[in-house]
């Protein structure tokens, strides 16, 4: 013989439905202004935190732009200095001049730094007459 639980489930479900609607009615009858104010205050705090985060992100972005600009300017200055120096110097072996020029042009950063540290010693600046 099977037992049926439907009447108990229906009675329990309708009781929950009635309790929920009674709570909703109570909530609309008396709006809690304190909790509403707390929600508004929290929204203002969240908006302020978002503004701070956006400002921080903008500062990091500007800092990166400034860093790369300085990095690029210094790199270009080193490259130009090395290039002009190679052109002005006379080397014992003429192939060294070509080698340094190719190295500085093909690998600007590394070639310039290596030339300024090691390559300058092997050549001499000829005095113009």
VENQUI-V44109 format. One record per pair of residues at least 4 apart in sequence whose C-alpha atoms are under 8 Angstrom apart, sorted by the first residue. I is the first residue (numbers start at 1). J is the second residue. Records with the same first field share a line. If there is no record, write none. Layout:
I: J / J
//
This chain:
5: 9
6: 10
7: 11
8: 12
9: 13
10: 14
11: 15
12: 16
13: 17
14: 18
15: 19
16: 20
17: 21
18: 22
19: 23
20: 24
21: 25
22: 26
23: 27
24: 28
25: 29
26: 30
27: 31
32: 36
33: 37
34: 38
35: 39
36: 40
37: 41
38: 42
39: 43
40: 44
41: 45
42: 46
43: 47
44: 48
45: 49
46: 50
47: 51
48: 52
49: 53
50: 54
51: 55
52: 56
53: 57
54: 58
55: 59
56: 60
57: 61
58: 62
59: 63
60: 64
61: 65
62: 66
63: 67
64: 68
65: 69
66: 70
67: 71
68: 72
69: 73
70: 74
71: 75
72: 76
73: 77
74: 78
75: 79 / 109
76: 80
77: 81
78: 82 / 109 / 112 / 113
79: 83 / 104 / 108 / 109 / 112
80: 84
81: 85
82: 86 / 104 / 112 / 115 / 116
83: 87 / 101 / 104 / 112
84: 88
85: 89 / 120
86: 97 / 100 / 101 / 120
87: 97 / 101
88: 125 / 126
89: 123 / 124 / 125 / 126
90: 94 / 97 / 123 / 124 / 125 / 126
91: 96 / 97 / 122 / 123 / 124
92: 96 / 122 / 123
93: 97
94: 98
95: 99
96: 100
97: 101
98: 102
99: 103
100: 104 / 111 / 115 / 119
101: 105
102: 106
103: 107 / 108 / 111 / 112
104: 108 / 109 / 110 / 111 / 112 / 115
105: 111
106: 111
107: 111 / 112
108: 112
109: 113
110: 114
111: 115
112: 116
113: 117
114: 118 / 119
115: 119 / 120
116: 120
118: 122
119: 123
120: 124
//
